[in-house]
C-alpha cells in the first residue's frame, strides 16, 4: 500500500470506530491486539494484512474498497 492509501485508511477507520462510540483500547481488545498496534492502523503507519482488512470491513459493515479509499 502506498502511504496516502494508509493515511486514508486510517482516517476512515477512525471515523467508523467513533461512529460506534468505541475507544482505541476497546477496538484493540476486540481484535486481541495491543492498543499501540491498533493505533498504528489509524495513524497509517503500518500495512494492513488482508485478514485484518476483512475483519474491519465485516465489523463496520463496509467494503474493503471503502476502507482503502476506493469508494465513497
N, C-alpha and C positions, 0 to 999 in steps of 0.2 A: 504494500500500500504506500502511496505517496503521502508525504507529510500533510498536505492540505486535506486529503481524504481522512486521515486520522483526526485532524482537528475538527472537521465537520462531523465525523462520527461521534467524537466526544461531546460536542455541543448538543447533538440530537439525543444522545444517551442521557445527558444531564437533564434536559428538558423532560424526557419521558420519566425519568426517576422522580423528578419534582412533581410531575403531574399525578403520580401515585402517592405523593406525600412521604416518600422514603428518604432516609439519610444514606450517605455513602456507606457508613458502617453497617447499616441494615442490609443494603444490597450485597455487600461483601459476605455477610453471614448467610444470606440466602444462597449465594453461589459457593460457599465453602472456601473462600479465599481471604487473604488479608485485606484490610481496608486500604492499605497502601497500594496493593496491586490493583484493586478496583479503581482507585484514584488515577492511576496511570492510564487506564482506559479513557476516563473522562477528560484527562488533560492531553490526550492524543500523543502519549509518549511511547506506547508500545503497540505492535501489531496485534490484531485480534484473531485468535485461532477460529477456524470455521465452526467448530462445535460451540464456542462461546458466542459467536455471532448469531448462530441459530438459536441458542438459548435466549439471548436478548430479544430477538425477533418474536419468538413464541411468548415470552414473558410479557412483553409490552403490546403484543397484538399488532405488530407492524411487519413490513417486509425487510429482508436483508438489504434490498436496494435502497429503501428509505434510510436505513441506518447508515449506509455508505454514501448518502448524499446523491443518489442516482434517481431519486423520485421525491415528489412532494407528499 
